[in-house]
Amino acid sequence: MIAISNDFLDRYNRAGPRYTSYPTVPYWDNAFGEAEYRQALQTLSQRNDDALSVYVHLPFCAQRCHYCGCNATVTTHESVVDAYLDRVEREIDIVMDVVGGTRHAVQLHWGGGTPNFLTNAQMQRMYGILERHFTIDPRAEVAIEIDPRIASREQIQFIRSLGFNRVSLGIQDFDVMVQEAIGRIQPEALTREIYNTCRECGFDSVNVDLVYGLPGQTRVTFERTLHNIIELSPDRIACFSYAHLPNARANQRRVDVTFMPDHYEKFHLFQMAIDGFINAGYDWIGMDHFARHDDEMAVAARECRLHRNFMGYTIRPATDQIAFGMSSIGDMAHCFVQNDAKLGNYQKAIDEGRLPIVRGMRLSDDDMLRRRVITHMMCNLELPYNLTIADFGASVPELLPDELERVQPYIEEGFLDVEPDRLVVTTLGRFFIRNVCMEFDAYLGQQTDRPLFSKTI
């Protein structure tokens, strides 16, 4: 475990992006609308041999957890879900009329919300809609997020029979007091039962989500949670930092901040997770993920060929990502695009025959350059100076000399090692990789009317 002073942590605990995209969402353009999206889709239609990644947002939950930062809608009525699927089907029809033909998909991901809130019939319908428009590669990553609290053996078996080969189980924390503090009671026995069912059903990868920095977490309780996670032996673990943004997420106002660990303690909790998982045979991937040493993602990380998109880390080279449903984000033809996050607005737009775009961005050459640099550093923990030559015609030192000058203090702090042909992120630097990447961000500091970022610790 690395010994770091509180003063040191204070110095680097800044608000900053997680860089799931660059440029980041707060700097996208509200004037980017349906016309611009259709232009991007037209460009995509001219590359009809290119494989796609497909994301579907299924926002429904039976109740809203206090800590949740996702775009979710609470309902108890199947009819509300049916009406939503009607609109998603129409959205897919509109989009694919522009794209043309049946496209090849190498990634399919259902996120939420709670995708397994859908009934079996609703899931079958949604999967069938996608199969009409996409040929899903036999080797595709077909993933779904699962809430164990509403899952059953029969449902998990059905999900596997549809064609899903990867599941992510939301656990967050096993401690009952923490669960009460975040409004998510999830008995450990139930979680184990659903996990074991997933194993019995033969999914290629069974993964779990964990959150640190939650109210009520202590070193003692978190150690027990880590022990239980390791005992389950998932293939991959996502260990997310809790982002407390109550001004952006009204449900987070129910979190009692007096019970939240401060950033010093939060840093220690994350170090506990790293040490525990590494000692149990996992590799630390990127910023906050872990995979078994022989997992294909761990192999890709060691070989510096890891990639990242809005669905997370992936071993597949960057593909255009097309996304459906409220709040969903697409990434294609050098453009980002996001649907309206309000259910009523989303459905109204579809009913009027419009695509429900609320914002987007067409990336400039400079955006693409910085995106390449930031994404590679976030994934592969290095910055080869020749990274940009093939696509941008010059080396990183030639293209970004000021930025390399700005990271000199990080070299002096021990975050980065200098090699003849690259910068390499050190073990210490991994904790502050967001800070390092911020030096390559041309947008930070610009005014925006949208909520910005959580702290880097």
Secondary structure as GFF3:
##gff-version 3
##sequence-region A 1 457
A	DSSP	alpha_helix	6	12	.	.	.	ID=ss1
A	DSSP	three_ten_helix	25	27	.	.	.	ID=ss2
A	DSSP	alpha_helix	34	45	.	.	.	ID=ss3
A	DSSP	beta_strand	52	57	.	.	.	ID=ss4
A	DSSP	beta_strand	60	61	.	.	.	ID=ss5
A	DSSP	beta_strand	73	74	.	.	.	ID=ss6
A	DSSP	alpha_helix	78	99	.	.	.	ID=ss7
A	DSSP	beta_strand	103	111	.	.	.	ID=ss8
A	DSSP	three_ten_helix	115	117	.	.	.	ID=ss9
A	DSSP	alpha_helix	120	133	.	.	.	ID=ss10
A	DSSP	beta_strand	134	146	.	.	.	ID=ss11
A	DSSP	three_ten_helix	148	150	.	.	.	ID=ss12
A	DSSP	alpha_helix	153	162	.	.	.	ID=ss13
A	DSSP	beta_strand	166	172	.	.	.	ID=ss14
A	DSSP	alpha_helix	176	182	.	.	.	ID=ss15
A	DSSP	alpha_helix	188	200	.	.	.	ID=ss16
A	DSSP	beta_strand	205	212	.	.	.	ID=ss17
A	DSSP	alpha_helix	219	232	.	.	.	ID=ss18
A	DSSP	beta_strand	236	241	.	.	.	ID=ss19
A	DSSP	three_ten_helix	250	254	.	.	.	ID=ss20
A	DSSP	three_ten_helix	257	259	.	.	.	ID=ss21
A	DSSP	alpha_helix	263	279	.	.	.	ID=ss22
A	DSSP	beta_strand	282	285	.	.	.	ID=ss23
A	DSSP	beta_strand	289	292	.	.	.	ID=ss24
A	DSSP	alpha_helix	296	302	.	.	.	ID=ss25
A	DSSP	beta_strand	307	309	.	.	.	ID=ss26
A	DSSP	beta_strand	312	314	.	.	.	ID=ss27
A	DSSP	beta_strand	320	324	.	.	.	ID=ss28
A	DSSP	beta_strand	329	332	.	.	.	ID=ss29
A	DSSP	beta_strand	335	339	.	.	.	ID=ss30
A	DSSP	alpha_helix	343	351	.	.	.	ID=ss31
A	DSSP	beta_strand	357	362	.	.	.	ID=ss32
A	DSSP	alpha_helix	365	380	.	.	.	ID=ss33
A	DSSP	beta_strand	382	384	.	.	.	ID=ss34
A	DSSP	alpha_helix	389	392	.	.	.	ID=ss35
A	DSSP	alpha_helix	396	399	.	.	.	ID=ss36
A	DSSP	alpha_helix	401	406	.	.	.	ID=ss37
A	DSSP	alpha_helix	408	413	.	.	.	ID=ss38
A	DSSP	beta_strand	416	419	.	.	.	ID=ss39
A	DSSP	beta_strand	422	425	.	.	.	ID=ss40
A	DSSP	alpha_helix	427	430	.	.	.	ID=ss41
A	DSSP	alpha_helix	433	438	.	.	.	ID=ss42
###
